């Protein structure tokens, strides 16, 4: 099963992001696979294919990591692209508030995974919500108007870490929250 740790955004965030994405200049001309609004999330740590026997260790690591971070508020910020502006393949919105909390959560998850399963730490964590991706890099000019957009006016309370299962389909990924871990009480 394909798994990752994430922070959900909640219904109000979905409703706030979707209209901004719909208004991206030239959106219909971009060869993007657009993320369905109901699946917007913030990936904390992608795990990939994991065996069922690892679930107990993942649950334990997620629970311990969540207890190390207090609840916090997050809000979306400016748009960005991965891997860089010259060869954009992923369009996303970053954070203007809550970046420290998301980074603390990623650090806690990585630390607990290293202890529980000897999984190596991921490279650099950059909190973001992916809104679209393409297999081939776009022309740098194709995303210029997107990069000029203000970020969506979306904020939400972050109260839990989720272990999410991802099933890839022809219509895009389908996600199922396997377990939610409440963050430490403030």
C-alpha positions as CSV (number, residue, x, y, z in Angstrom):
1,X,0.0,0.0,0.0
2,X,1.2,3.5,-0.9
3,X,1.3,5.7,2.2
4,X,2.2,9.2,3.4
5,X,1.9,11.4,6.5
6,X,-0.1,14.6,5.8
7,X,-2.1,17.5,7.3
8,X,-5.6,17.8,6.0
9,X,-6.9,21.3,5.0
10,X,-10.6,21.0,5.7
11,X,-13.7,21.9,3.7
12,X,-13.2,25.7,3.9
13,X,-9.7,25.5,2.5
14,X,-11.0,23.4,-0.4
15,X,-13.6,26.1,-1.1
16,X,-11.0,28.8,-0.9
17,X,-8.4,27.3,-3.2
18,X,-10.6,26.0,-6.0
19,X,-11.8,29.4,-7.3
20,X,-8.2,30.8,-7.4
21,X,-7.1,27.7,-9.4
22,X,-10.0,28.2,-11.8
23,X,-8.9,31.8,-12.4
24,X,-5.3,30.9,-13.3
25,X,-4.7,32.8,-16.5
26,X,-4.3,30.4,-19.5
27,X,-5.2,27.5,-17.2
28,X,-7.0,25.6,-20.0
29,X,-3.9,25.8,-22.2
30,X,-1.5,24.3,-19.6
31,X,-0.9,20.6,-20.0
32,X,-1.4,20.0,-16.3
33,X,-3.1,17.2,-14.4
34,X,-5.0,19.4,-11.9
35,X,-5.5,18.1,-8.4
36,X,-9.1,17.6,-7.4
37,X,-10.1,20.1,-4.7
38,X,-11.4,17.4,-2.4
39,X,-7.9,15.9,-2.3
40,X,-5.9,19.0,-1.4
41,X,-3.5,18.3,1.5
42,X,-0.1,19.1,2.8
43,X,2.3,16.2,2.6
44,X,4.5,16.0,5.7
45,X,6.4,12.8,4.6
46,X,5.9,10.6,1.6
47,X,6.6,6.9,2.5
48,X,5.8,5.1,-0.8
49,X,4.9,1.5,-0.9
50,X,4.8,-0.1,2.6
51,X,3.8,-3.6,3.7
52,X,0.9,-4.2,6.0
53,X,3.4,-5.5,8.7
54,X,4.8,-1.9,9.0
55,X,1.5,-0.3,10.0
56,X,1.9,-0.8,13.7
57,X,5.4,1.0,13.6
58,X,3.9,3.8,11.4
59,X,1.0,4.3,13.8
60,X,3.4,4.4,16.8
61,X,5.7,6.9,15.0
62,X,2.8,9.1,14.0
63,X,1.3,9.1,17.5
64,X,4.7,10.0,19.1
65,X,5.4,12.7,16.5
66,X,2.0,14.3,16.9
67,X,2.5,14.5,20.7
68,X,5.7,16.5,20.1
69,X,3.9,19.4,18.3
70,X,1.2,21.8,19.6
71,X,-1.8,22.7,17.5
72,X,-1.2,25.8,15.3
73,X,-2.9,27.9,12.7
74,X,-1.8,27.7,9.0
75,X,-2.7,29.9,6.1
76,X,-1.8,29.7,2.4
77,X,0.6,32.1,0.8
78,X,2.3,32.8,-2.5
79,X,2.3,30.4,-5.5
80,X,5.4,28.5,-6.4
81,X,6.8,25.8,-8.7
82,X,9.0,22.7,-8.5
83,X,11.7,21.9,-9.3
84,X,12.5,25.5,-10.4
85,X,11.2,28.4,-12.4
86,X,13.1,27.4,-15.6
87,X,11.6,23.9,-15.7
88,X,8.3,24.0,-13.8
89,X,6.5,20.6,-13.4
90,X,4.5,21.2,-10.2
91,X,2.3,24.2,-9.3
92,X,1.7,24.8,-5.6
93,X,0.7,27.3,-2.9
94,X,3.1,27.8,0.0
95,X,2.3,29.0,3.5
96,X,2.3,32.6,4.9
97,X,1.5,31.3,8.4
98,X,2.2,28.0,10.1
99,X,5.5,27.1,8.3
100,X,7.3,26.7,11.6
101,X,4.6,24.3,12.9
102,X,4.6,22.3,9.6
103,X,8.4,22.1,9.7
104,X,8.3,21.0,13.4
105,X,5.8,18.3,12.5
106,X,7.9,17.1,9.6
107,X,11.0,17.0,11.8
108,X,9.1,15.1,14.5
109,X,7.8,12.6,11.9
110,X,11.2,12.1,10.4
111,X,12.8,11.6,13.8
112,X,10.2,9.1,14.9
113,X,10.4,7.1,11.6
114,X,14.2,7.0,12.0
115,X,13.8,5.5,15.5
116,X,10.9,3.2,14.7
117,X,11.9,1.9,11.3
118,X,15.4,3.2,10.5
119,X,13.9,5.2,7.6
120,X,16.4,7.8,6.5
121,X,15.5,11.5,6.9
122,X,14.0,13.1,3.8
123,X,15.9,15.9,2.2
124,X,14.6,19.5,2.7
125,X,11.0,19.9,3.7
126,X,9.1,22.7,1.9
127,X,5.5,23.0,3.1
128,X,3.1,23.5,0.2
129,X,-0.2,22.4,-1.3
130,X,0.1,20.9,-4.8
131,X,-2.6,22.1,-7.2
132,X,-1.3,20.7,-10.5
133,X,1.5,18.6,-12.1
134,X,2.8,17.6,-15.5
135,X,5.3,14.9,-16.6
136,X,7.2,17.2,-18.9
137,X,8.5,20.6,-17.8
138,X,6.6,23.6,-18.9
139,X,8.1,26.5,-20.7
140,X,9.1,29.0,-17.9
141,X,6.9,31.7,-19.5
142,X,3.8,29.4,-19.2
143,X,3.7,29.9,-15.4
144,X,4.6,33.6,-15.3
145,X,1.0,34.7,-14.7
146,X,0.4,32.0,-12.1
147,X,3.5,33.2,-10.2
148,X,2.0,36.7,-10.1
149,X,-1.2,35.6,-8.4
150,X,-1.9,36.4,-4.8
151,X,-2.2,33.2,-2.7
152,X,-5.7,32.1,-1.7
153,X,-7.2,33.7,1.4
154,X,-7.3,30.4,3.2
155,X,-6.5,29.5,6.8
156,X,-7.3,26.6,9.0
157,X,-6.4,25.2,12.4
158,X,-3.9,22.3,12.3
159,X,-5.0,19.9,15.1
160,X,-3.9,16.5,13.8
161,X,-1.4,14.5,11.7
162,X,-2.8,11.9,9.3
163,X,-1.5,8.7,7.9
164,X,-3.0,8.5,4.4
165,X,-3.3,5.7,1.9
166,X,-3.0,6.7,-1.7
167,X,-4.5,4.6,-4.6
168,X,-3.5,5.7,-8.0
169,X,-6.3,5.5,-10.6
170,X,-6.8,6.8,-14.2
171,X,-8.8,9.7,-12.7
172,X,-6.1,10.6,-10.3
173,X,-5.1,9.6,-6.8
174,X,-7.7,8.6,-4.3
175,X,-6.9,9.1,-0.6
176,X,-8.1,7.4,2.5
177,X,-7.1,8.5,6.0
178,X,-6.0,5.4,7.7
179,X,-5.4,7.0,11.1
180,X,-5.5,10.5,12.6
181,X,-3.1,11.5,15.4
182,X,-4.2,14.5,17.6
183,X,-1.4,17.1,18.1
184,X,-0.3,17.8,21.7
185,X,-2.7,20.0,23.7
186,X,-1.6,23.6,23.7
